[in-house]
Amino acid sequence: MAVSISLEGKRILVTGSARGLGCAFAEAATEAGARVIIADILEDEGRATAQRLGTEFVAVDLADPESVSSCMESVVGHLGGLDGLVNNGA
């Protein structure tokens, strides 16, 4: 039995979302109506995923605190805030 969830208008950041499970999370959130930001260290793949899903991409290296801060500033600046985070990055 499929469950339908609406995320209409929610602003969500998904880290580690250039491919694999993170990409699936981003795709599901987008399909549920959320405004999603794709964030990953894999810039080329991340941009391609964002383009395919009609979302935005922000580069992030989760091992670098300055990169994380810069990512959050970009995300909040672009979306005007944040309602949810899927921290899928390793």
LUMVO-555869 format. One line per 4 residues: for each residue x, y, z of N, C-alpha, C, O. Coordinates in nm, 3 decimals. Example, Ala and Ser with C-alpha at 12.3 -4.5 7.8 and 13.67 -1.06 7.14 Angstrom:
% residues 2
1.319:-0.569:0.780:1.230:-0.450:0.780:1.320:-0.330:0.780:1.424:-0.332:0.846; 1.285:-0.225:0.708:1.367:-0.106:0.714:1.290:0.003:0.787:1.341:0.114:0.804
END
This chain:
% residues 90
0.084:-0.117:0.000:0.000:0.000:0.000:0.088:0.124:0.000:0.169:0.143:0.091; 0.074:0.207:-0.100:0.152:0.330:-0.111:0.092:0.438:-0.021:-0.030:0.454:-0.013; 0.179:0.511:0.045:0.137:0.620:0.131:0.169:0.750:0.058:0.281:0.769:0.010; 0.073:0.838:0.050:0.092:0.967:-0.015:0.115:1.075:0.090:0.032:1.095:0.179
0.228:1.142:0.079:0.263:1.247:0.173:0.283:1.376:0.095:0.349:1.377:-0.009; 0.228:1.485:0.145:0.247:1.614:0.081:0.353:1.693:0.157:0.345:1.711:0.279; 0.450:1.739:0.083:0.552:1.829:0.138:0.542:1.964:0.069:0.640:2.039:0.064; 0.425:1.994:0.018:0.402:2.115:-0.060:0.454:2.239:0.013:0.414:2.269:0.126
0.546:2.309:-0.054:0.599:2.434:0.000:0.709:2.418:0.103:0.767:2.518:0.145; 0.739:2.296:0.144:0.847:2.276:0.242:0.981:2.294:0.173:0.996:2.265:0.054; 1.079:2.341:0.248:1.214:2.367:0.197:1.308:2.265:0.260:1.328:2.263:0.381; 1.367:2.179:0.175:1.444:2.066:0.225:1.582:2.060:0.160:1.596:2.074:0.039
1.683:2.039:0.243:1.820:2.017:0.199:1.849:1.868:0.212:1.824:1.807:0.316; 1.902:1.809:0.104:1.941:1.668:0.107:2.090:1.661:0.076:2.131:1.691:-0.036; 2.171:1.623:0.174:2.315:1.608:0.152:2.343:1.469:0.096:2.265:1.376:0.117; 2.454:1.457:0.025:2.490:1.328:-0.034:2.386:1.283:-0.135:2.354:1.165:-0.145
2.334:1.380:-0.211:2.219:1.349:-0.298:2.250:1.350:-0.447:2.158:1.356:-0.529; 2.378:1.345:-0.483:2.413:1.342:-0.624:2.373:1.210:-0.689:2.347:1.204:-0.809; 2.369:1.103:-0.609:2.337:0.971:-0.661:2.287:0.880:-0.549:2.288:0.919:-0.432; 2.246:0.763:-0.584:2.208:0.661:-0.486:2.089:0.698:-0.400:1.993:0.760:-0.446
2.097:0.658:-0.274:1.988:0.679:-0.179:1.955:0.825:-0.159:1.838:0.861:-0.150; 2.056:0.911:-0.151:2.032:1.054:-0.135:1.954:1.111:-0.252:1.865:1.194:-0.234; 1.987:1.067:-0.372:1.915:1.109:-0.492:1.770:1.064:-0.483:1.679:1.139:-0.518; 1.747:0.942:-0.437:1.611:0.891:-0.423:1.532:0.973:-0.321:1.414:1.001:-0.342
1.597:1.012:-0.210:1.530:1.098:-0.111:1.492:1.232:-0.174:1.380:1.280:-0.156; 1.586:1.292:-0.247:1.560:1.421:-0.312:1.448:1.410:-0.415:1.362:1.498:-0.423; 1.449:1.304:-0.492:1.345:1.284:-0.592:1.208:1.267:-0.528:1.110:1.325:-0.575; 1.200:1.188:-0.421:1.073:1.167:-0.352:1.021:1.298:-0.291:0.902:1.327:-0.299
1.111:1.376:-0.230:1.070:1.503:-0.170:1.021:1.600:-0.277:0.922:1.671:-0.257; 1.090:1.603:-0.389:1.049:1.690:-0.500:0.912:1.650:-0.552:0.825:1.735:-0.574; 0.892:1.520:-0.571:0.763:1.470:-0.619:0.651:1.498:-0.521:0.535:1.510:-0.560; 0.685:1.509:-0.391:0.585:1.537:-0.288:0.560:1.687:-0.272:0.482:1.729:-0.186
0.625:1.769:-0.357:0.597:1.912:-0.358:0.697:2.001:-0.287:0.678:2.122:-0.281; 0.803:1.943:-0.234:0.903:2.023:-0.162:0.994:2.098:-0.257:1.014:2.057:-0.372; 1.047:2.208:-0.208:1.156:2.279:-0.276:1.285:2.220:-0.220:1.315:2.236:-0.102; 1.360:2.153:-0.305:1.475:2.073:-0.261:1.605:2.134:-0.312:1.613:2.183:-0.425
1.707:2.129:-0.226:1.842:2.162:-0.266:1.924:2.034:-0.261:1.926:1.964:-0.160; 1.992:2.004:-0.372:2.084:1.891:-0.382:2.220:1.942:-0.333:2.270:2.043:-0.382; 2.281:1.873:-0.237:2.413:1.912:-0.187:2.503:1.789:-0.185:2.465:1.683:-0.135; 2.623:1.805:-0.241:2.714:1.691:-0.249:2.854:1.741:-0.277:2.873:1.854:-0.324
2.952:1.658:-0.250:3.091:1.688:-0.285:3.116:1.657:-0.432:3.209:1.710:-0.493; 3.032:1.571:-0.491:3.042:1.534:-0.632:2.969:1.639:-0.716:2.850:1.626:-0.743; 3.042:1.742:-0.755:2.980:1.859:-0.818:2.916:1.829:-0.953:2.802:1.870:-0.978; 2.986:1.760:-1.041:2.929:1.732:-1.175:2.803:1.646:-1.164:2.701:1.675:-1.227
2.811:1.540:-1.084:2.694:1.452:-1.067:2.581:1.525:-0.995:2.464:1.508:-1.028; 2.617:1.606:-0.897:2.516:1.682:-0.824:2.442:1.781:-0.912:2.320:1.792:-0.904; 2.517:1.851:-0.995:2.453:1.946:-1.089:2.362:1.872:-1.187:2.252:1.920:-1.218; 2.406:1.757:-1.236:2.325:1.679:-1.329:2.196:1.631:-1.262:2.089:1.634:-1.323
2.207:1.586:-1.138:2.089:1.540:-1.064:1.993:1.657:-1.040:1.873:1.643:-1.059; 2.047:1.769:-0.998:1.963:1.887:-0.974:1.892:1.930:-1.102:1.773:1.964:-1.100; 1.964:1.929:-1.213:1.902:1.968:-1.340:1.790:1.870:-1.377:1.683:1.912:-1.420; 1.816:1.741:-1.360:1.716:1.639:-1.392:1.590:1.655:-1.307:1.479:1.635:-1.356
1.608:1.691:-1.180:1.494:1.704:-1.089:1.432:1.844:-1.090:1.327:1.866:-1.029; 1.497:1.938:-1.158:1.446:2.075:-1.160:1.466:2.147:-1.029:1.384:2.228:-0.988; 1.578:2.116:-0.962:1.611:2.177:-0.834:1.743:2.253:-0.846:1.796:2.270:-0.956; 1.795:2.297:-0.733:1.923:2.368:-0.729:2.030:2.277:-0.669:1.999:2.182:-0.596
2.156:2.307:-0.700:2.269:2.233:-0.645:2.359:2.327:-0.566:2.382:2.441:-0.606; 2.410:2.278:-0.453:2.510:2.349:-0.373:2.621:2.249:-0.340:2.594:2.139:-0.289; 2.744:2.286:-0.368:2.858:2.200:-0.334:2.881:2.203:-0.184:2.869:2.308:-0.120; 2.914:2.086:-0.127:2.946:2.080:0.015:3.043:1.965:0.041:3.029:1.856:-0.016
3.139:1.991:0.127:3.230:1.888:0.178:3.200:1.879:0.327:3.240:1.966:0.404; 3.130:1.774:0.368:3.086:1.762:0.506:3.200:1.746:0.606:3.178:1.758:0.726; 3.321:1.720:0.558:3.438:1.710:0.646:3.500:1.847:0.673:3.592:1.859:0.755; 3.450:1.950:0.605:3.506:2.084:0.616:3.401:2.179:0.676:3.304:2.214:0.608
3.419:2.221:0.803:3.320:2.308:0.867:3.289:2.435:0.789:3.174:2.480:0.786; 3.390:2.494:0.724:3.366:2.615:0.645:3.276:2.586:0.525:3.192:2.668:0.489; 3.294:2.470:0.464:3.211:2.430:0.351:3.067:2.409:0.395:2.973:2.445:0.324; 3.050:2.350:0.512:2.914:2.328:0.566:2.847:2.462:0.593:2.731:2.481:0.559
2.919:2.555:0.654:2.863:2.688:0.680:2.826:2.760:0.551:2.719:2.820:0.542; 2.914:2.753:0.453:2.888:2.815:0.324:2.766:2.753:0.256:2.684:2.823:0.197; 2.756:2.622:0.264:2.640:2.551:0.207:2.511:2.600:0.272:2.414:2.631:0.203; 2.510:2.608:0.404:2.388:2.650:0.475:2.352:2.794:0.440:2.234:2.825:0.423
2.451:2.882:0.431:2.424:3.020:0.392:2.360:3.025:0.253:2.266:3.100:0.231; 2.412:2.945:0.160:2.357:2.941:0.024:2.215:2.887:0.023:2.127:2.942:-0.043; 2.193:2.780:0.096:2.060:2.717:0.100:1.957:2.811:0.160:1.850:2.831:0.102; 1.988:2.869:0.276:1.894:2.960:0.342:1.872:3.085:0.256:1.760:3.137:0.248
1.978:3.132:0.193:1.964:3.247:0.104:1.875:3.217:-0.015:1.795:3.301:-0.056; 1.889:3.100:-0.071:1.812:3.063:-0.188:1.666:3.031:-0.154:1.575:3.073:-0.225; 1.646:2.958:-0.046:1.511:2.913:-0.010:1.440:3.006:0.088:1.318:2.997:0.104; 1.514:3.094:0.154:1.454:3.182:0.253:1.432:3.115:0.387:1.358:3.167:0.471
1.495:3.003:0.408:1.481:2.927:0.533:1.492:2.780:0.502:1.519:2.741:0.388; 1.472:2.698:0.602:1.483:2.554:0.587:1.382:2.486:0.678:1.373:2.519:0.797; 1.306:2.393:0.623:1.208:2.319:0.703:1.255:2.177:0.736:1.208:2.117:0.832; 1.346:2.124:0.656:1.389:1.988:0.680:1.527:1.960:0.623:1.572:2.026:0.530
1.593:1.860:0.681:1.726:1.818:0.639:1.729:1.667:0.634:1.691:1.599:0.730; 1.777:1.615:0.521:1.811:1.472:0.513:1.962:1.468:0.503:2.019:1.497:0.398; 2.028:1.432:0.613:2.173:1.432:0.617:2.221:1.294:0.574:2.256:1.210:0.657; 2.222:1.272:0.442:2.259:1.144:0.386:2.407:1.135:0.353:2.458:1.026:0.327
2.477:1.248:0.353:2.620:1.248:0.320:2.701:1.174:0.424:2.667:1.173:0.542; 2.809:1.111:0.378:2.892:1.032:0.469:2.998:1.117:0.535:3.077:1.067:0.616
END
